[in-house]
Amino acid sequence: MSQRAALLIGKLSHARKEWQECAQVASKLHEYPDGNREDFISKCKSGEFDGVYALYRSNDSNPLTGDFNAELLDVLPKSLKYVCHNGAGYNNIDVAACTKKGIQVSSTPIAVNDATADVAIWLMLGAFRNVKQSFNAVNQGKWRGNFSLGHDPKNKILGILGMGGIGSAVAHRAKAFGMKIQYHNRNRLPENEENGAKYVSFEELLKTSDALSLNLALNPSTKHIIGKAQFEQMKDGVIVINTARGPLIDEAALVDALKSGKVWTCGLDVFEEEPKIHPGLLEAENAVLLPHVGTATYETQRDMELLVLDNLKLAIRSDKLLTQVPEQKKDKANI
């Protein structure tokens, strides 16, 4: 216990004091605020971070170290047992490789729910009212420009693909607009957690939803879960919202669906190769776009940082995590 050091990769904006207070539970605090993958690997190989038991992987750390893949895991300190990641998404961490090495991983699913759901609803309403064209026109001094009528969300069917914490928060908000909620997960939720939402198959979700909100994790099995074949199954004039991860959607197929009218409008906060955005989306008047700002509030960013620190302290003290990633929870359940 006395030799359990902690490492912060990246920077903290809202919980610096709380990080420094981790010295009360960790034997030493290391920091890697700037650098690159080559330099970080070199420092790991030189033994600079030996003794690190748990590390804080900030949400701006990927440009510093790159993905936590097999190559990087092989040079991390042998003492490392916990990776505490800031972010609901963790597709840049090879969880399977971490599990093989006995490294446990946490993320921040709870802290991001409300802010991300707010942005999903904002995008959905913007898509229903087709605000991009009007927004651009008035800012160009053209008043309404090529104005067209939008749609009311009331009585529309909202399909949620991924009814976890964020998906449930989206459903809760959508009900206030009089929408009917249906969802698809790999496994149905307990009835008392559905809050009146209807569980349907993936195919029925695609075929019957007026608006589709993507709120699921990105992994090899979900990449391009929405592509040409899926768009063809959807209602004509469907609205598509994505606040999860860009590669869930085949962006080229989405552009084609927007041009054909199969998708009436879309609302996107994430992109397949961000910060690069498909030119067809930038040109489309029926695409409402944001630059991955789903969790960009002071309150949420602080809550995320504090949750990571709570995971890190619990790991050092008690060899436990508050919000361990579900893949590892499942592995434990099967042992």
C-alpha positions as CSV (number, residue, x, y, z in Angstrom):
1,M,0.0,0.0,0.0
2,S,2.8,2.5,0.9
3,Q,4.4,2.0,-2.5
4,R,1.3,2.7,-4.6
5,A,2.1,5.8,-6.6
6,A,-0.3,7.6,-9.0
7,L,0.3,9.2,-12.4
8,L,-1.7,12.0,-14.1
9,I,-1.5,12.0,-17.9
10,G,-2.6,15.3,-19.3
11,K,-4.0,18.3,-17.3
12,L,-6.8,19.1,-14.9
13,S,-8.9,22.2,-15.3
14,H,-11.4,21.9,-12.4
15,A,-10.0,19.5,-9.7
16,R,-6.3,20.4,-9.4
17,K,-6.6,20.7,-5.6
18,E,-8.3,17.4,-5.3
19,W,-5.6,15.7,-7.4
20,Q,-2.9,17.1,-5.0
21,E,-4.9,15.8,-2.1
22,C,-4.4,12.3,-3.5
23,A,-0.9,12.5,-1.9
24,Q,-2.7,11.5,1.2
25,V,-3.4,8.0,-0.2
26,A,-0.7,7.6,-2.9
27,S,3.0,7.1,-2.0
28,K,3.9,9.6,-4.8
29,L,2.2,11.7,-7.4
30,H,3.7,11.7,-10.9
31,E,2.6,14.0,-13.8
32,Y,3.0,13.9,-17.5
33,P,1.3,17.1,-18.7
34,D,2.8,17.5,-22.1
35,G,4.8,15.4,-24.6
36,N,4.2,12.8,-27.3
37,R,3.9,9.0,-27.6
38,E,7.6,8.5,-28.3
39,D,8.7,10.5,-25.3
40,F,6.1,8.9,-23.0
41,I,7.3,5.4,-24.0
42,S,10.9,6.4,-23.5
43,K,10.1,7.6,-20.0
44,C,8.2,4.4,-19.2
45,K,11.2,2.3,-20.4
46,S,13.6,4.3,-18.4
47,G,11.7,3.5,-15.2
48,E,10.5,7.1,-14.5
49,F,7.1,5.9,-13.6
50,D,8.0,2.7,-11.8
51,G,5.8,2.1,-8.8
52,V,2.7,3.7,-10.4
53,Y,-0.3,1.6,-9.3
54,A,-3.1,3.7,-10.7
55,L,-3.1,6.4,-13.4
56,Y,-5.5,9.2,-14.3
57,R,-6.0,9.4,-18.1
58,S,-7.4,12.8,-18.7
59,N,-9.7,13.6,-21.6
60,D,-7.0,15.4,-23.5
61,S,-4.3,12.8,-23.0
62,N,-4.6,10.8,-26.3
63,P,-2.6,13.4,-28.3
64,L,0.2,12.9,-25.7
65,T,0.3,9.1,-25.5
66,G,-1.8,7.8,-28.4
67,D,-4.1,4.8,-27.9
68,F,-3.6,2.6,-24.9
69,N,-3.0,-0.4,-27.2
70,A,-0.8,-3.5,-26.9
71,E,2.3,-1.6,-27.8
72,L,1.8,0.9,-25.0
73,L,0.6,-1.6,-22.4
74,D,3.8,-3.5,-22.9
75,V,6.0,-0.6,-21.7
76,L,3.8,0.7,-18.9
77,P,5.1,0.0,-15.4
78,K,4.7,-3.6,-14.3
79,S,3.3,-2.1,-11.0
80,L,0.3,-0.6,-12.9
81,K,-3.1,-2.2,-12.0
82,Y,-5.6,0.5,-12.7
83,V,-6.3,2.9,-15.6
84,C,-8.9,5.6,-14.5
85,H,-10.1,7.2,-17.7
86,N,-11.9,10.6,-18.0
87,G,-14.7,10.1,-20.6
88,A,-17.8,8.0,-21.1
89,G,-16.3,6.7,-24.3
90,Y,-13.0,4.7,-24.0
91,N,-12.6,3.2,-27.5
92,N,-9.0,4.4,-27.5
93,I,-8.2,1.9,-24.7
94,D,-7.8,-1.8,-25.6
95,V,-9.8,-3.2,-22.7
96,A,-9.3,-6.8,-23.7
97,A,-5.5,-6.3,-23.7
98,C,-5.7,-4.5,-20.3
99,T,-7.7,-7.4,-18.9
100,K,-5.1,-9.9,-20.1
101,K,-2.4,-7.9,-18.2
102,G,-4.5,-7.7,-15.1
103,I,-5.2,-4.0,-15.5
104,Q,-8.6,-2.8,-14.5
105,V,-10.2,0.2,-16.3
106,S,-12.8,2.8,-15.3
107,S,-14.7,5.5,-17.2
108,T,-17.1,8.3,-16.3
109,P,-20.5,7.2,-17.5
110,I,-22.6,8.8,-14.7
111,A,-21.1,12.2,-14.8
112,V,-21.8,12.8,-18.5
113,N,-25.4,11.7,-18.7
114,D,-27.3,15.0,-18.3
115,A,-25.1,17.3,-20.4
116,T,-24.9,14.8,-23.3
117,A,-28.6,14.2,-23.2
118,D,-29.2,18.0,-23.3
119,V,-27.1,18.3,-26.4
120,A,-28.9,15.3,-28.0
121,I,-32.3,17.0,-27.4
122,W,-30.9,20.3,-28.7
123,L,-29.7,18.6,-31.9
124,M,-33.0,16.7,-32.2
125,L,-35.1,19.8,-31.9
126,G,-32.8,21.6,-34.3
127,A,-33.2,18.7,-36.8
128,F,-37.0,18.7,-36.5
129,R,-37.1,22.4,-37.2
130,N,-34.3,22.2,-39.8
131,V,-32.6,25.1,-38.2
132,K,-29.2,25.1,-40.1
133,Q,-30.6,26.7,-43.2
134,S,-32.4,29.4,-41.3
135,F,-29.4,30.0,-38.9
136,N,-27.1,30.4,-41.8
137,A,-29.4,32.7,-43.7
138,V,-30.1,35.1,-40.9
139,N,-26.4,35.3,-40.1
140,Q,-25.6,36.1,-43.8
141,G,-28.2,38.9,-43.8
142,K,-30.6,37.0,-45.9
143,W,-33.4,36.9,-43.3
144,R,-35.1,33.5,-43.7
145,G,-33.4,32.5,-47.0
146,N,-34.7,29.3,-48.5
147,F,-37.1,28.8,-45.6
148,S,-39.1,25.6,-45.2
149,L,-41.4,24.3,-42.5
150,G,-40.2,22.0,-39.8
151,H,-41.9,19.3,-37.8
152,D,-43.2,19.0,-34.2
153,P,-41.7,16.3,-32.0
154,K,-45.1,15.6,-30.4
155,N,-46.4,12.1,-31.1
156,K,-43.3,11.2,-33.0
157,I,-41.6,7.9,-32.2
158,L,-38.1,8.3,-30.9
159,G,-35.9,5.2,-31.2
160,I,-33.0,5.0,-28.9
161,L,-30.1,2.7,-29.8
162,G,-28.3,2.2,-26.5
163,M,-30.6,2.7,-23.5
164,G,-27.8,3.2,-20.9
165,G,-27.5,6.2,-18.7
166,I,-27.3,8.8,-21.5
167,G,-30.0,7.0,-23.5
168,S,-32.3,7.0,-20.5
169,A,-31.7,10.7,-19.9
170,V,-32.5,11.4,-23.5
171,A,-35.8,9.4,-23.2
172,H,-36.7,11.3,-20.0
173,R,-36.3,14.6,-21.8
174,A,-38.0,13.6,-25.0
175,K,-41.2,12.6,-23.1
176,A,-41.6,16.3,-22.1
177,F,-42.1,17.0,-25.8
178,G,-44.8,14.4,-26.1
179,M,-42.7,11.8,-27.9
180,K,-43.2,8.0,-27.8
181,I,-40.1,6.1,-26.8
182,Q,-38.8,2.8,-28.0
183,Y,-35.3,1.4,-27.6
184,H,-33.0,-1.5,-28.5
185,N,-30.2,-2.9,-26.4
186,R,-28.4,-6.2,-26.7
187,N,-30.4,-7.1,-23.6
188,R,-33.7,-5.8,-22.5
189,L,-33.7,-3.6,-19.4
190,P,-35.7,-4.7,-16.3
191,E,-39.2,-3.4,-16.6
192,N,-38.8,-1.0,-13.7
193,E,-35.9,0.7,-15.5
194,E,-37.8,1.2,-18.8
195,N,-40.0,4.0,-17.5
196,G,-42.6,3.2,-20.1
197,A,-40.2,2.8,-23.1
198,K,-41.0,-0.1,-25.5
199,Y,-38.3,-2.7,-26.2
200,V,-38.0,-3.6,-29.8
201,S,-35.6,-5.5,-32.1
202,F,-32.9,-3.7,-33.9
203,E,-34.8,-4.1,-37.2
204,E,-38.0,-2.8,-35.8
205,L,-36.2,0.2,-34.3
206,L,-34.9,1.1,-37.8
207,K,-38.2,0.5,-39.6
208,T,-40.6,2.3,-37.2
209,S,-38.7,5.2,-35.6
210,D,-39.4,8.8,-36.7
211,A,-36.2,9.9,-35.1
212,L,-33.2,7.7,-34.1
213,S,-30.8,8.7,-31.4
214,L,-27.5,6.8,-31.1
215,N,-26.3,6.4,-27.5
216,L,-24.1,3.3,-27.5
217,A,-20.4,2.7,-27.1
218,L,-18.0,2.3,-30.0
219,N,-16.2,-1.0,-30.3
220,P,-15.4,-3.4,-33.2
221,S,-19.0,-4.8,-33.2
222,T,-20.7,-1.4,-33.3
223,K,-18.5,0.4,-35.9
224,H,-20.7,1.4,-38.8
225,I,-23.7,-0.1,-37.1
226,I,-25.6,2.4,-39.1
227,G,-24.7,2.3,-42.8
228,K,-26.3,2.0,-46.3
229,A,-28.3,-1.2,-45.5
230,Q,-29.7,0.3,-42.3
231,F,-30.7,3.6,-43.9
232,E,-32.6,1.6,-46.5
233,Q,-34.7,0.0,-43.7
234,M,-35.6,3.3,-42.1
235,K,-38.7,5.4,-42.7
236,D,-38.5,8.0,-45.5
237,G,-37.8,11.3,-43.9
238,V,-36.2,9.9,-40.7
239,I,-34.2,12.1,-38.4
240,V,-30.8,10.8,-37.1
241,I,-29.0,12.1,-34.0
242,N,-25.5,11.0,-32.9
243,T,-23.9,12.2,-29.7
244,A,-22.0,9.0,-29.0
245,R,-19.1,8.3,-31.3
246,G,-18.7,9.2,-35.0
247,P,-17.7,5.9,-36.4
248,L,-21.0,4.3,-35.4
249,I,-22.3,5.8,-38.6
250,D,-20.9,5.3,-42.1
251,E,-20.6,9.1,-42.9
252,A,-20.5,8.6,-46.6
253,A,-23.8,6.6,-46.5
254,L,-25.3,9.3,-44.3
255,V,-24.5,12.0,-46.8
256,D,-26.1,9.9,-49.6
257,A,-29.2,9.4,-47.4
258,L,-29.4,13.1,-46.7
259,K,-29.2,13.9,-50.4
260,S,-31.8,11.4,-51.4
261,G,-34.2,12.5,-48.7
262,K,-34.3,9.2,-46.9
263,V,-32.8,11.1,-43.9
264,W,-34.7,14.4,-43.7
265,T,-32.2,16.0,-41.3
266,C,-29.5,14.9,-38.9
267,G,-28.0,16.3,-35.8
268,L,-24.4,15.3,-35.1
269,D,-22.0,16.2,-32.2
270,V,-19.4,13.5,-33.3
271,F,-17.8,12.5,-36.6
272,E,-16.2,9.5,-38.1
273,E,-12.7,11.1,-38.5
274,E,-13.0,14.2,-36.2
275,P,-11.9,16.9,-36.3
276,K,-12.2,16.2,-40.0
277,I,-15.8,16.4,-41.2
278,H,-17.2,14.9,-44.4
279,P,-17.5,17.7,-46.9
280,G,-21.0,16.5,-47.8
281,L,-22.1,17.2,-44.2
282,L,-20.6,20.7,-44.2
283,E,-22.4,21.5,-47.5
284,A,-25.7,20.0,-46.4
285,E,-28.4,22.5,-45.3
286,N,-30.2,19.7,-43.6
287,A,-27.3,18.7,-41.2
288,V,-27.1,20.3,-37.8
289,L,-23.6,20.1,-36.6
290,L,-21.6,20.6,-33.3
291,P,-17.9,20.1,-32.7
292,H,-18.1,17.3,-30.0
293,V,-19.2,19.5,-27.1
294,G,-21.7,17.1,-25.5
295,T,-20.0,17.3,-22.1
296,A,-18.7,20.9,-22.4
297,T,-20.1,22.5,-19.3
298,Y,-18.2,23.6,-16.2
299,E,-20.3,21.5,-13.9
300,T,-20.0,18.3,-16.0
301,Q,-16.3,18.7,-16.6
302,R,-15.7,19.1,-12.9
303,D,-17.9,16.1,-12.1
304,M,-16.0,14.0,-14.5
305,E,-12.6,14.9,-13.1
306,L,-13.8,14.3,-9.5
307,L,-15.3,10.9,-10.5
308,V,-11.9,9.8,-12.0
309,L,-10.2,10.9,-8.9
310,D,-12.7,9.0,-6.8
311,N,-12.0,5.9,-8.8
312,L,-8.2,6.4,-8.5
313,K,-8.3,6.8,-4.7
314,L,-10.5,3.8,-4.2
315,A,-8.2,1.7,-6.4
316,I,-5.2,2.7,-4.3
317,R,-6.9,2.2,-1.0
318,S,-9.1,-0.8,-1.6
319,D,-8.4,-2.3,-5.0
320,K,-11.9,-1.4,-6.3
321,L,-13.4,0.9,-8.9
322,L,-16.7,2.8,-8.7
323,T,-17.4,2.8,-12.4
324,Q,-15.5,-0.1,-14.0
325,V,-16.1,-0.6,-17.7
326,P,-18.9,-3.1,-18.4
327,E,-16.7,-5.5,-20.4
328,Q,-14.6,-6.2,-17.3
329,K,-17.6,-6.5,-15.0
330,K,-19.0,-9.1,-17.4
331,D,-15.7,-11.0,-17.3
332,K,-15.8,-11.0,-13.5
333,A,-19.3,-12.3,-13.5
334,N,-18.3,-15.2,-15.7
335,I,-15.4,-16.3,-13.5
